Amino acid sequence: MSDQSFPFHDGSTALANAPGAWLGRLLGGVYARWCTKQMANDAATHFNLLCIKESP
């Protein structure tokens, strides 16, 4: 593994300084909300189906 993949001493990585890093900061919250909503919906669907299958 190359040394470039490891974080620097201040915790940042070389990719954090990339020109597109601002895009990640701009859209990161939107993606996090979408991802969380997807996971919650998938879990609800999964457990709802389990309850339906186990019902007499």
Residue pairs with C-beta under 8 A, 6 or more apart in sequence:
4 14
5 13
6 13
7 13
8 14
15 21
